[in-house]
Amino acid sequence: MEKEFIQPETVAEITGLSVGALAQLRYTGQGPRFYKPTKRTVLYKRHEVIEWVESTARMRTGAESYA
């Protein structure tokens, strides 16, 4: 059975983003939803990370493709 909650290192593997890039996305509010059960712990739900990646699908490049 898959773990529901995953750590940033696993999210980095799934997305191809670095752990630092994920931290920046958290700071700017642009990344996948995350959870902070303690001050120093960051967790994600695997299915929410995949949904976030899928929500970024585009048919072409360019500003007008970000409707």
C-alpha positions in Angstrom: 0.0 0.0 0.0 1.2 3.5 -0.9 1.8 6.0 1.8 -0.7 8.8 1.7 1.7 11.5 3.0 5.1 11.9 1.3 8.1 14.1 2.1 9.5 16.8 -0.1 12.3 14.5 -1.3 9.7 12.1 -2.8 7.8 15.0 -4.3 11.1 16.1 -5.9 11.5 12.6 -7.4 7.9 12.6 -8.8 8.0 16.1 -10.2 11.6 16.5 -11.3 11.9 19.7 -9.2 14.5 20.2 -6.6 13.7 20.3 -2.9 14.8 23.9 -2.9 12.4 24.7 -5.8 9.6 23.1 -3.9 10.4 25.3 -0.9 10.2 28.4 -3.2 6.9 27.2 -4.6 5.6 26.8 -1.0 6.8 30.3 -0.2 5.1 31.9 -3.2 1.9 29.7 -2.9 2.3 28.3 -6.4 3.1 24.7 -5.7 1.0 21.7 -4.7 -0.9 21.9 -1.4 1.2 20.9 1.6 0.8 20.2 5.3 2.8 21.3 8.3 2.0 19.1 11.3 5.0 20.6 13.1 7.1 23.7 12.6 9.9 21.8 10.9 7.9 19.1 9.1 6.5 19.5 5.6 4.3 16.8 4.0 2.4 16.4 0.8 -0.4 14.0 -0.2 0.8 11.9 -3.2 -2.5 12.2 -5.1 -2.5 16.0 -4.6 1.0 16.3 -6.1 0.0 14.3 -9.1 -3.2 16.3 -9.5 -1.1 19.5 -9.3 1.3 18.3 -12.0 -1.6 17.2 -14.2 -3.3 20.6 -13.8 -0.3 22.3 -15.4 -0.8 20.5 -18.7 -0.5 22.8 -21.7 -1.2 22.4 -25.4 1.4 25.0 -26.4 3.9 27.5 -25.0 3.3 31.2 -24.6 1.5 33.5 -22.2 -1.9 33.0 -23.8 -1.7 29.2 -23.0 -2.0 30.0 -19.3 -5.7 30.8 -19.3 
